[in-house]
Amino acid sequence: MLRKMSTLFELFGFVLLVIETLVGMVGNGFIAIVNCIDWFRSRKLSPADRILSLLGLFRFAFLAVLIQAEIINLFFMDAVLMPNRNIASDSLWLFLNTASLWFAAWLSVLYCVKIANFSQPLFLQMKQRFPGLVPWLLLGAVVFSAITTTVAITGSKNVSKCNIYESDLSNNNDSAINTSNSCVLPILLHIFPNLFPFAIFLFSSILLLTSLWRHKNLLRNSARDVSTEVHLNAIKALASFSVLYVSNVFVEILSIVLFWMGINDNWVHLIVFNVIAAYSSGHAVSLIFMSPKLKQESIKILHQLKC
């Protein structure tokens, strides 16, 4: 049944979400298309371009699922109560989101081993071997995401006591306690898989930021202003993406906890979805401007559109 948005906040949040989603889909689609064309021409892709291609494709699909879910939640309330649609939507959401988090984590590790400068033997070995492991790591991320999604959805279906709608209508304190306890397993199944790529991303980002900051100080002491400015811009870009990544993971965990607690209002959906969309679109734009190839292609397209 079609229903109207009840507040001005919902309207503003929905319009903002549409803009962020369009920017993210265009940016991630552009990254994937440019790398696919490059692969078609040269029959080879660098490890970074392989990660970027899959990251762009999965984020494009994830943003499509996100905006569809919000449209159904705001305008078609009856569809939200359909269990089959919810299972399909949750499965796609978990799979695409978990895989995207893994791809972003491996991209951060790749940048770390390529750019960072440490003398530890283990790091030097990683620097040599990691680029060759990228195809297997990407395949492992897809398989891991598929397995954890299947386990999470199956576990959520099998927990019969965890019924949000029944617990909201019930005034029995014992029933509420049982519902809360039985929801711990689904919460862990939805949250736990995302903690692995989050830890890998955080560790590699800290290493890379530390190396860049040390190198920037050395260049400043040598009075190499141009190189210092380049490193400072890289630090700013990486730090901003780290903030987006951490915010995205935190908000997703918070949204899962609030959902299983029965807090499922429209304003919660809008805030969560806007933060997630801002992360995907903001990172895509920063990747385009940080990559010389992508930046050059984007300038060509803008010039053609202007002409």
Secondary structure, DSSP 8 states (H G I E B T S, - for coil): -B----SHHHHHHHHHHHHHHHHHHHHHHHHHHHHHHHHHHHS---HHHHHHHHHHHHHHHHHHHHHHHHHHHHHBHHHHT-HHHHHHHHHHHHHHHHHHHHHHHHHHHHHHHHH-----HHHHHHHHHHHHHHHHHHHHHHHHHHHHHHHHHHHHHH-TT--HHHHHH---HHHHHHHHHHTHHHHHHHHHHHHHHHHHHHHHHHHHHHHHHHHHHHHHHTT-HHHHHHHHHHHHHHHHHHHHHHHHHHHHHHHHHHHHTT---HHHHHHHHHHHHHHHHHHHHHHHHH-HHHHHHHHHHHHHHH-
